[in-house]
Amino acid sequence: MTSLKNTSLFFVMLFAINIVKGQEEMQLLDYVNPFIGTSNFGATNPGAIAPRGMASVSPFNVAGAENKLEKDSRWLSNPYVHENTFLTGFSHVNMSGVGCPELGVIVSIPTTGELETNHLKYGTTYSEETAEAGYYSAQLDKYKVKAEATASTRVGVSRYSFPAGKSNILLNLGLGLTNEQGAMVHVVSPTEIEGMRMVGSFCYNNPEAAYPVYFVAKFSKPADEFGVWKTPYKYNGLESQWMHYNGETRIKKGFTREVVGDSIGAYMTYNFKKPQQVEMKIGISYVSLENAKENLEKEVGNSNFESVYANTRKAWNEKLQVVEIEGGNKDEKTIFYTALFHTQIHPNILNDINGEYPEVGTGKIGRTEGTRYTTFSLWDTYRNYHQLMSLLYPEEQLEMANSMLDMYKENGWLPKWELNSTETFTMVGDPAAIVFADTYLRGLTDFDVQTAYEAMLKSALNTVSNPLRPGLIQYIEKGYIGVDSHVKGPVSVTQEYNIADYAIAQMANELGKNEDYQKFSERSTSYKNLYNPETGFLQPKNTDGTWFSEFDPLAGTNFASNPGYIEGNAWQYLFMVPHDIEGLKEEMGGNSKFEARLDELFEKDQFDMANEPDFAYGYLYNFIPGKEYKASAKINELIHQYYKNAPEGIPGNDDTGTMSAWVIYSMMGFYPITPAKPVYTIVAPTFEKVKLNLDPRFYNKTHLIIEKIGNGNAIKSMELKGEEINNYTIQQDPLLLGENLIIQTYKTNENE
Amino acid sequence: MTSLKNTSLFFVMLFAINIVKGQEEMQLLDYVNPFIGTSNFGATNPGAIAPRGMASVSPFNVAGAENKLEKDSRWLSNPYVHENTFLTGFSHVNMSGVGCPELGVIVSIPTTGELETNHLKYGTTYSEETAEAGYYSAQLDKYKVKAEATASTRVGVSRYSFPAGKSNILLNLGLGLTNEQGAMVHVVSPTEIEGMRMVGSFCYNNPEAAYPVYFVAKFSKPADEFGVWKTPYKYNGLESQWMHYNGETRIKKGFTREVVGDSIGAYMTYNFKKPQQVEMKIGISYVSLENAKENLEKEVGNSNFESVYANTRKAWNEKLQVVEIEGGNKDEKTIFYTALFHTQIHPNILNDINGEYPEVGTGKIGRTEGTRYTTFSLWDTYRNYHQLMSLLYPEEQLEMANSMLDMYKENGWLPKWELNSTETFTMVGDPAAIVFADTYLRGLTDFDVQTAYEAMLKSALNTVSNPLRPGLIQYIEKGYIGVDSHVKGPVSVTQEYNIADYAIAQMANELGKNEDYQKFSERSTSYKNLYNPETGFLQPKNTDGTWFSEFDPLAGTNFASNPGYIEGNAWQYLFMVPHDIEGLKEEMGGNSKFEARLDELFEKDQFDMANEPDFAYGYLYNFIPGKEYKASAKINELIHQYYKNAPEGIPGNDDTGTMSAWVIYSMMGFYPITPAKPVYTIVAPTFEKVKLNLDPRFYNKTHLIIEKIGNGNAIKSMELKGEEINNYTIQQDPLLLGENLIIQTYKTNENE
């Protein structure tokens, strides 16, 4: 492993060379289908976005009763749903693959004819929908307007092709996926609108932390007319009798002062004698209007739509080239590269082009020399996502570690589920510790390790108003959290703390802190306190040590709230001990009982591919000597059962790329089975040949090639650097140093 | 008359000399009772304000069911009502004596104990209320906090005396008298909060023009804690089930980013070990945050409460010294000087200290070298207010004329009812023309007369989308506006246009434009078309020339809407022909019939002292030879009947000083009976001696002294400069040149 001391010049040159090689690499983009995950609650959107972009331009079709899935009529976490049909615009800050509604604001739409500002009235069906990495377009049926979108990192760029006649571009700041309200808008000139929108309360948590997102919109053609609209509260009572305009939308024609309110917007109107295109660029900042302008100027300036799109294509192409594949059909390749595309959306860039970003907790504006990342869904991503980033994009992974550390420095606490510098306190456990340990143990050590370790210890030991580990005192004293403790999901939480403590132990070991290593190693297997040999489950226990009497192993199915578990039931959490697989086997009574229990999980349909606790379970067969073929077969089965080149092609929320990381690893034939342990467990890959291009600034080898011989779904034998290996689970170092892993496969009917 | 070419140095020096004379002048302030007009719909407020201040600090006691007159439960146009008891703070931009709710925002309140942001809960009764010119104080019962307020022109300054313990200062930006919504707030530091509030839609008109008012608040002590609160819309439907905070106020502790929304506020919290005072200065601007800060810095800077108050006292004293009186009791003197105080509130200063102000209609920021005035309630003020300003504060009157002209230059139209650079289109007629003509004919000619005349003609002649004179085509063609024309109050409007046309004729005459003089003179008496000799009323007529068949001379009593008149009935408009009293007499059949009709008006209780059309009617007896004693008696009766040194001491809305101007003139013993004609009609004064200090830059004499001999209410004889005069109505020039008017009075029982 080399350190991060070199500049990134080498890598840039490497990619530049690849690109000019032409045809082959450029075609990787053809394997990105941004519609994958836009149905079946994948919660991705097909909007135009640059890699890890702050801005994106997503079609917004979740408002209005015409839509099957309407944002206010159900739990809905995305600005776009593939089966919906009624478009009310294009939102300019969006989240991808998350489980809660947030952002989805700064909504623009081109219309024609008389100005109509009510989205329920101006909304339209659409057709001829296309999407690529960094590009989206559709024909808006009602207006015969073609809307195209692309984006640079901090700027959404739209191109609207209008027919002749009266046309409008609306910027609706009332409409949004977020449940937060409040906006400011200011028409600066016939070619410029600036403003801000309040967002926040992700997952209906922490609404107090709602914060502003700023924008500036520039238009390629000066409007013939412009204005602002505002829909006020409706007054009740006597006074309303004099307010002929009570609750009604007001059009402030030609208004050039600031306007604030909960439901406002601005418009540009054109009178076109012939069909015309208008390009609209919207620069975003979470810091200030000035920064939004600077982002727009420096990132896009006078470049036109085509030029921005070309740059973004180039950026995406560079991203995708880290893995080259041979074999597999077009759908499989599309599933793979789209998944890779989906891992490059979050965590996303928060800092402005001048380095400024809002700090966590302080209310101050910080400044970074590098990149400040945001959107850390760590309960999800600690399991495989950051491992994949360490492998394929190590510089980014280190920057993410640095961003997380900066949050600790600002806020006094590591992030749990951080979004735009607010801690949303979504999900449970102490996942940041795991990410630091995993990153470090995989050889990416160029971060402030002492501070990271200090932060990890703080959340693991501080029993006074610790926002990350509720129930910690009981956990330390009793080894588990009692079901009567008011901590939600006490079994799940105990398991999560165990995994985090294991990670801290591994880190302590690396840093030579033997006492900590002992202590946290011991803490990490306390889940055993919750294993009831009579039922064969990890189950809720009362603080007094007795079992919770109303235990039902199925309670919690389908995300139902239940006394023991978070987003799952006793089956789904039974095997979530990735750091102590041998220990769990022992508890269960050895290999064959473990195998039988695992079989039962799948047979009883209690395995949940759509949520993180379970989704590595298929790999557990690799830990039962002689039954490794079941792991390969199961993983191959799951890939083809749940991942598709189709809108419903992700089994559930993509979880900021975690589901995608699963399929990337799984299709490549290996998986980081134990977070914070630099190992990979191996299964039969999907493709004939996978070539990982490793960043030579971090790895001693420039690539790892995995070849599959035979079109099987189980492993017959393996050869690393020409030498046969018998372990299905191996350390990362020898694997990467091996450069070439050849996997002989055969066909098994197991699990089919 | 001298011109305005001199600097104002002379005047300043004059006042400076007066002040050091000490005692006598200083005591004038003791005759200001800011509670006069705070009941009986006088609509004044007792808040602290500097002369013509942009900012003021008014107690705000019109919210909450505890209050007898609640702002949302009835038509209520003032932030304070004397008989109300429940105070919810102090508003920092306020209107005085107007008929519609507007402004009354940026509401602060000191509280103690745990933070409570709902004004219905934090509101309190109060006691020990005192008010002076530029000062207000009360004890807030619930909190045992003494709240004091003073103000400079653009800065409201408060001093809160807290007991020991936890204390808070709230800035509530949701609460307000205005019906407009929307605000921004930003806690800059523990000693500074900045923000803005949307205001507008005065008289429920023109809500589209709602505009921002900016502020910055600085605190003398840094807060121990601070934050922002926000109360969002309540979500309905399914989504609300996840929003435990749905519709509830959120406290954003320590939040230092911008927050926008319809219902927000900010707070500072202190933990005092002993009783402490905190001073809060709030700078205001209608242009920008930066200007609000500059206004605060340059106008107040580091001055403390006492120092600001001392300066404002001094400024008020200078204002009041223009008239010195002898005789009269304390109540009469108080009525007089409080009225003078009330004439110095509106029109108020709109421009920031750097000269910037929002232009009318353009959306641009203009800049003035002098003073930009706003709040022109011209339908009211053309009748006597501007005449009084020309007499007592000629420099201000010229600046007002210039402000009105600038509006025309910006907007293309003269103002009708202008407020903070929005035209509210309240009331009727074309009053600006009258003000220009009156000002000019009274000798104040140093304004852009050509442009003024052009503007006057434009509104009098332009029949295409003329916002000032609806129904103008019919008026020109038929001499009246038909009741079937959709113009509201067609009789009243015809009368108003007549008066305006008379004014234009007088101006044309002065400018040597004979053709215009002839034309507008002719137009000015077209009211006669509406005089029905059979009923003896000016009454509504159909466009076809027939009388409106459902005529009822009482329809319109008590401001009820009716087909013929604005805010009045046929009786109340019968004599509103101030420019053609002789003509009306002739229509009615001569002096005695005119007198009988006037007697009937009063006897039938159809005279309305509370509204402008009527309130000079008492003076009309001066135009009936031999019956002049009735004028004196009636005016003296009305003064004592309707004006009191008490909260109910103004007969109705003060109308930005118009009611006050009436009583000032009436108590001095003369009145500008005909707008745009530089005459005064004379009655027996209230005081033994009145000395008007004239501005020598505008007038050839430094003073006019009016002496009353005998304690009568009717005039026996008059002597001007030692020579007896017999006319009860004389030109302004000989009156002012006369310097000394001695009025012999006698007691008559007429009208008692």
Chai-1 contact restraints between the chains, C-beta under 6 A:
chainA,res_idxA,chainB,res_idxB,connection_type,confidence,min_distance_angstrom,max_distance_angstrom,comment,restraint_id
A,D72,B,G237,contact,1.0,0.0,6.0,A-B,restraint_1
A,D72,B,E239,contact,1.0,0.0,6.0,A-B,restraint_2
A,S73,B,L238,contact,1.0,0.0,6.0,A-B,restraint_3
A,R74,B,L238,contact,1.0,0.0,6.0,A-B,restraint_4
A,Q181,B,P232,contact,1.0,0.0,6.0,A-B,restraint_5
A,Q181,B,Y233,contact,1.0,0.0,6.0,A-B,restraint_6
A,G182,B,V260,contact,1.0,0.0,6.0,A-B,restraint_7
A,G182,B,G261,contact,1.0,0.0,6.0,A-B,restraint_8
A,M184,B,V260,contact,1.0,0.0,6.0,A-B,restraint_9
A,Y204,B,W242,contact,1.0,0.0,6.0,A-B,restraint_10
A,Y204,B,M243,contact,1.0,0.0,6.0,A-B,restraint_11
A,P207,B,Y245,contact,1.0,0.0,6.0,A-B,restraint_12
A,P207,B,R250,contact,1.0,0.0,6.0,A-B,restraint_13
A,E208,B,R250,contact,1.0,0.0,6.0,A-B,restraint_14
A,E208,B,K252,contact,1.0,0.0,6.0,A-B,restraint_15
A,Y211,B,R257,contact,1.0,0.0,6.0,A-B,restraint_16
A,P212,B,R257,contact,1.0,0.0,6.0,A-B,restraint_17
A,P212,B,E258,contact,1.0,0.0,6.0,A-B,restraint_18
A,P232,B,Q181,contact,1.0,0.0,6.0,A-B,restraint_19
A,Y233,B,Q181,contact,1.0,0.0,6.0,A-B,restraint_20
A,G237,B,D72,contact,1.0,0.0,6.0,A-B,restraint_21
A,L238,B,S73,contact,1.0,0.0,6.0,A-B,restraint_22
A,L238,B,R74,contact,1.0,0.0,6.0,A-B,restraint_23
A,E239,B,D72,contact,1.0,0.0,6.0,A-B,restraint_24
A,W242,B,Y204,contact,1.0,0.0,6.0,A-B,restraint_25
A,M243,B,Y204,contact,1.0,0.0,6.0,A-B,restraint_26
A,Y245,B,P207,contact,1.0,0.0,6.0,A-B,restraint_27
A,R250,B,P207,contact,1.0,0.0,6.0,A-B,restraint_28
A,R250,B,E208,contact,1.0,0.0,6.0,A-B,restraint_29
A,K252,B,E208,contact,1.0,0.0,6.0,A-B,restraint_30
A,T256,B,G363,contact,1.0,0.0,6.0,A-B,restraint_31
A,R257,B,Y211,contact,1.0,0.0,6.0,A-B,restraint_32
A,R257,B,P212,contact,1.0,0.0,6.0,A-B,restraint_33
A,E258,B,P212,contact,1.0,0.0,6.0,A-B,restraint_34
A,V260,B,G182,contact,1.0,0.0,6.0,A-B,restraint_35
A,V260,B,M184,contact,1.0,0.0,6.0,A-B,restraint_36
A,V260,B,V260,contact,1.0,0.0,6.0,A-B,restraint_37
A,G261,B,G182,contact,1.0,0.0,6.0,A-B,restraint_38
A,G261,B,D262,contact,1.0,0.0,6.0,A-B,restraint_39
A,D262,B,G261,contact,1.0,0.0,6.0,A-B,restraint_40
A,D262,B,D262,contact,1.0,0.0,6.0,A-B,restraint_41
A,G363,B,T256,contact,1.0,0.0,6.0,A-B,restraint_42
